[in-house]
Amino acid sequence: MSLILAATDRSELARTLGTELVHFGHQTQLVRTGRRLLDDLDTDSFDIAVIDLLLPDIDGYEIARQIRLRSSMPIMMLVDTHEDIDEAPHGAVSDFVLNPIDSHALDLRVTAILRETAHPAPGKHQRHGDLLLDRRAMTATMGGKLLVLSRTEWRVLLELSTEPGRVYSRDHLIRNVWGSDHEKTRVVDATILSLRSKLESNPAKPKYIKTIRGFGYRFGPVD
């Protein structure tokens, strides 16, 4: 059973976090302010923090910054728009979930983060040809040159490169990057095109992110 420290003052989110997640085997300690969350971190040990960006006293991203000063625990941020994700402090937040949230989808995301934390990949660097990913520092370099990626592009790249050679459907990427409530599958294709323009020497003949017609996308493998 995982122990979640969650913060929100919105009744619908509080019900999902405080009641519905229990059915999936999680135990949640729910608070309504950022100050209380930070106080509770000093008195108990938690597996993950799930924070509503819009708290009444302290901005959720400021809370994430303060947590990072004292702990490496995973932080999931509940946001209302994609623009909110773009404003996140670099490296402070482990994952984002768009409101309104579904308890089943939230359980899957929490479980995935905790599994990755419990069984981290050996080494923080991951090399694929000329591409070097630093999954902890959240940076990507190509031939030694730093790539400028948006947060969404980075998250798609991380998801695809988790298992090189595996085919990921658009629905899978929608659920794990944008959230289960997002309905525009075209946003996946647009993000892939943007990524290819930054990764590939010839985007028309990609070697990093390949389209598997009728199924989705595959990253590599690249020697």
N, C-alpha and C positions, 0 to 999 in steps of 0.2 A: 504494500500500500504506500502510495506517495503522499507526502505532506505538502500541501500548497498554501502559500501565503498570498491571499488575493485582496485587492483594494478596489472598491467602487462604491459610489453612493447612489447609483441608479438601480431602482428596484428590480427591473427585469434582468439586468446583468447579475445582480446579487442572487437572484433565484437560481440562475444557471450555475453560477460559481459555487454557491453555498449549499444547494440542494441537489441539483441534477447530476453533478459530477460524482456525487457519492455512489450513485448506481453503477459507475464504471470502476469503482474500487479506489477512488481518491478520497483523501480527507482534506477538507479546506478550512483554514482559519481566515475568516472574512472580517476585514476592517473597512471603515468608510472614509478614512483620511490618509494622506501620505505620511503625515507625522506619526500616526499610530503604527503604520506599517514599518517605518524605520525604527521605532521604539521596540516593536516586537522582534525585529531581526536581532536586536541586542540581547534578547532574553530567551530565544529558542532557536532551534535548528530546523531549516526547511529545505525541501528538495528543489523548489522552483517558486518564483514570484510571478504572479499574473496581475498586471496593473492596468487599470483604466486610465487612459491618457488624460481624460478630463476629470480630475479630482477637485474638490472644492478649495483645498488649501495649497497644494503644491503640484506643479505640472509633472505629469508622469515621466517625462524625459529627465527632469531634474532629479526625480527619485532614482531613476536608473543610474544617473551619474554618481549619486551618493552611494548607491549600493556597490558600484564598481570600485569605489575607494576602499571598501572593506571586505568584499566577497566576489568570488567568481561564479556564484550560483547562476543558473539560467534565468533569464528574464523574458517573459512574454508580455507584449504590449497590445492592449485592445484599442483599436483606433476606428475612427468613423469614415475616413477618406484615404485614398491613395496618396494625396498630398501630405497627409500627416506622416506617412512612412518616410517620404523624402526629407522631412525635417528632423528625423531622428539623429541623435549624436552618434558619430561613427564608432562602431564596435561595442556600444553599450547594451544593445538589445539583441537577444538571441533569436526572437521570432516575433511576427506580427500577426494579428487576427483582426479581420474587418468585422465591425458590427453591422447588422445583428448577427450574433454568434449562435451556432448550433452545438448543443452539448456533445453530440457524438463526434463531430468534426474537431471540437476542442479537445476531447479526450485523445483522439488520434495524434494531434499535434503535441500535446503535453507528453504523451507516452514516447513519441519519437525523440523529443528533446532529451528526456530523461535517459532513454536507451543510449543515445549518442554520448551523453555525459558520463554514463556508467562504463561504456565501452568505446572510448575515443579511438579514432583511427591512429595507427602507429605513425608518429611524427606529424608535425603541423604542416609540412610542405608536401605538395602533390605535384609532380611534374608529368606533363603530357607533351612530348616533343619540345617545342620552344616555349610552351606555355607553362608558367609556374604559378600555382595557386597556394596562397597562405591562408588556410581556412580560419585560423585564429585571428590574424591581423586583418582579415577581410581585404586582401590585396591580390591583384593578378598582374603578372608581368609577362610580356611577350618578347623573347630575345633580350631580356634585361631591361626593357622599357615598360614603365608603369602604364597600365591601361586605365583609362578613366571610364568607369562603369557606373550606371545609376544603381540604386539599391535594388530595384526590380531585376535589372539585368544580372546583378551579382547573385541574387537569390535563385534565379533560373539556372545560372551557370553552376552554382553549388549543387542544386538538385540533380541536374543532368550528370555531373561529374562524380557523384557519389558512387555510382556503379558504372564505370565505362563499359560500353558494349550493350547495356540494357536499353530497351526501347521504352520510352515514357510517353504515355498518351497525353493528349491535350487536357483531358478531364483530370488526370493525375496532377499535372502542373497547375491547373486552375485551383484545385483543392489545396495544394501544398504551398503555393506561392501567393495566390490572390485571396484565397478563402473560399469556402463552399458556396457562399451566396453570390459569387460573381458569375455572370451568365455570358459574358462576351468572350467566346473562344478565340475570336480574331485577335485579341490582345496578346495571346500567346505567339501567334505567327509574327505579329509586328515586333515583339520583343526579340524573337529569334533572328529576324532580319537585322535588327540593330546590333545584336551580339555578333553576328557573322561579319558585319562591316568592320568590327573592331578586332576580331580574332583571326579572320581568314585573309590570306594573301590574295585569294581569288574567291570571293563570296559565292560566285556562280558554281564553283566546284569545291564545296567545303570539305575539309578533312577533320574538323573538330566536331561540328554539330551537323549531323546528316538527317535528312528527311526520310522516314520510312513510310512510304505512301500507304494510306489506309490505316496506319497504326499511330504514328506520332513522330517523335524525334529520338535520336541516339547520339550520345557523346562518344566519339572515338570508337574503339581504343586507338590511341596515337602513340607510336613508338618514339 
